[in-house]
Amino acid sequence: MLEILYIAPILGILAGFLSGLLGIGGGIVLVPALLYLLPLLPQVTSDNIAIIAVATSLLTIVVTAFSSARSHYKRGNVHKNITLPIAITVALSSVIAPYIAIWMGSSLLTSVFAILLFVLAIQIATGSKTNPESDNIPSTNVLAFGGLFTGFLAAIAGLGGGAILVPYLTVVGVNIRKSIGAAAACGMIVAMFGSIGYFISGYGWTDSSEFVGYVHWPTALMIMLFSYFTAPLGVKVGQKLNQAQLKKVFAVFMMLVATKLLFDQLT
């Protein structure tokens, strides 16, 4: 456990920065890292590793996304008419998702996570349309559907939702900064409701005091302590990049993570 707690601050710094920069909550960094680190614990096996990694990642995102969302709000990147319909539906779908994740099992869950990232990365990298800097607000139905889709998949994969919601919003015409701001705010909601689901569904699976449900709380706490302070730095850097640069950074990073996870599943 000591080895995990030494590495957790590094993960927190990286997850916080990327959350502020890209609105992703940090889950696309944390889940792969936790898949490698958590088996050091005696309670973690090949049968439960993915669900514990996802649950632990989600809890950290509550704090990371809050810090990121607050910084984006101060810079005018959180548009209430875009964010509110998504926030409502994302909460509903993220409550159900943990139970589906448990049914899927670790191997399938990891593969779904990797494929999802890769598909979304291709979408955002190859999108030909550059969205306007002015505010374009899609219909409430379009936004609500994005929230349902995001909440379900994000809670299953241990994400804050930005890896899903940012590409979705850019496709429907929202500019990249407003997309990232909405993703940061809604990521906090996904993480809160998803974590509650993993607390309840994992109740009693182990007698260890290190776990609350499926969440390994010492690891989550160490990550949160550091991610909270680096998220605003990511927001500051993101304000200096244009839309095309942000999209390229976002897509390349997602592809690298997805490729690594798929390779590990096949070998």
N, C-alpha and C positions, 0 to 999 in steps of 0.2 A: 504493500500500500504506500509506503514511503516513496518508492520510485514513481508511482502515479502522481503523488502530490508534488513532487519536484517538477514534473512535466506539465501539470495542469496550469500553472501560471503562464507558461509560454503559449499554451492553447488559448487561454483567456485573452492575452494580448492580441493574438492573431485574429481570433473570432470577433473581438470587439472592434478592431480596426476595419475588418471586412464588413461587419454589420453597418457601420456608419458610412462606409464608402459605397456599398452596393445594396443595402437594405435587406440582407439575406439572413440576419439573425445569427449567423455563424455556424449553423448546423452542417453545412456542406464541408466545413473543416472538422468540426467536432466528432461527427458520427464516424467517419473513417478512422480518425485517431483513436477514438474510444474502442473501436472494434479490435484494435491492436493492443491497447493498454489494459483494458478491463479484465482480460483472461488471466492477468497476474493475481487477481483476487481468487481465493479458494472457492467462493460461492458461485463463480461465473464459469459456465460450461459452454460447449458448442451449441447446446439446445436453447440457451437463454441469452447468449451474448448480444444478439442484435436488438432484442427488446429492451435490454438494460442500457445499451448504448443510446438508443433512440430516446428512451425515457429520461435519462440523465442529461442528454443534450437539450431536450425540450425545457427542462427546468432552468437551465442556465440562460436560455433565450429570453425568459421573462425579464431578467435584469438587463441583459445586453440590448434587447430590442427597446426597452424603456429608455435607456440612455441614448440610443441612436434616435428614437422617435422624438425625444425632447429636443435634441439638437436640430433635427430637421424641421421641427415645428417653429423654432426660433428663427430659422432662415426662410420660412414661408413655403416649405416644401410639402406640408401636410394640408391638403385641400379637403375640407370637411364634406363637401358634396360628393367627392370621389371616395373618401375613406369610410364614411358612415355606413353605406349599404353593404360594403364588403365586410366591415367589422361585425355586423349583426349576423350575417350568414356564415362567416368563418367560425364564429363561436359555436354555432349549432352543429356544424359538420365535424369540428375537431373533438367534440365530446364523444362521438360515436367511433371515431377512427382507432383509438387504442385497442378496442375489442377485436376489430378486424385485423390489426397488426399481430395480436396474440395468436389468432387463428392461422395466420399465414406461416408463421415459423421463421427462424433466423435466416436460413439460406435464401428462401424466396424473398424475404423482406429486404435483404441486402441487395439482391439482384434487381428488384423493383426500384430501389433507391438509385442504383447506378444507371439503369436504363432511363429513368425519368430525368436525371440530370443531363444525360447525353442528348436526349431528344430536345429538351429545352435549350441547351447550349447551341445546337444546330439552328434552331428556330431564331434565336436572337442574333446569331452571327450572320445568318444569310438574309435577314429581313432587309428588303430593299428600301423600305420607307423610313425616312428620318422624320420623326414626329416634331411638330412645331413647338417652339418655346412658349407660345401662348397656351392658356388653359383650354383643353378640349375635354368636355365632360360627357362620357358615354351615358346611355340610358340606365336607369336604375336596375332594370332587368339584366342588362349586360354585366353590370358591376356585381349584382347579387349572385349571378351564376359564377363569376370569378371567385367570389368568396366561398361558395359551397365547394367548388373544385379545389381551391387552395387549402382550405381548412382540412378537408379529408386527406388529401395526399401529403400535406405538410406534417400532420400529426402522425401519420403512418411512417413517414421517413425521418422524423426527428428534426425537421426544418422549421425555421420561423415562418416560412412561406414565401420569402422574397425570390427564391430560385424558381418559383412557379408564378407568383403574382406579377413580378416585374416584366417578364416576357409577355404575359397575358395582357397587361395594361398597355404595353407599348404597341402590341398588335392592334388593339382597339382604339389607338390614337392618342393616348395620354403621353405627355412628354416624359423623358426619362427621369428627371429629378422629382416630379410629382409622383411617378410610379414608385420610385425608391422610397419616398417619404410615406406613401400609403402602405407600402410593404413593411416598413419598419414599425409603424403604428399597429397594423393588423398582426404582425408577427408576435407582438407581445400578447395579443388575445389568443392566438393559436396556442402559444406556449402555456398560458395560464390554464385554459380549459383542457388542453391535451395532457398536461401534467396531472391535473385532478383525475383524469381518466386512468392514467398509469398508477397513481396512488391507490385508487380503489380496486382496479383490476388485479394489481399485484399484491394486495393485502395478504399477509400471512405466508407468502411463498418461502420465506426464510426467517429464521429466528435472529439473524444478525442485526445488531443495532445500527450498522452502517447503511442500511437500506430503509427507505420509506416507500413501500410498494416496490416498484421496479427501479426506483431512482437510487443511485449511489450518491448520497448527499454530501459526503466529504469532497469527492471529486467535483461535484457541481458547485459547491461553495467556493472552492479555490479558483475555479474558472470565472465565476461571477465577480469575485473581488477584483480581478484584473481587467475583465472585459468592460466593466462599467466605465472605467477611466479612459480606455482607448477608443471607444465608439465615437466620441465627439471629434477626435483627431481624424478618423476616417471620413466623417461628414465634411470637415474642413478641406481635406484633400479633394474630395469629390466635387466640391463647389468650383474648384479650379480646372476641372476637366470638362471638355465638351461632350455632347451626347455620343458621338461616334467613338470617342476614347473609352467612355464608360461601358458601352456595349461590348467593345472588344475585350476589355479587361474581364468583364463578367463572363463572357462566353468561353474564353480560353481557360479560365480557372475551372469552370464547371466541367469542361471536356477532360482536363487532366485528372480531376478527381474521379470522374465516371469511368475513364479508361482504366485507372488503377484498380478500382473496385471490381470491375468486370474481369480483368485479368486474374485477380486473386481468386475469384469464384470458379474460374475455368482451370486453374492449375492445382 
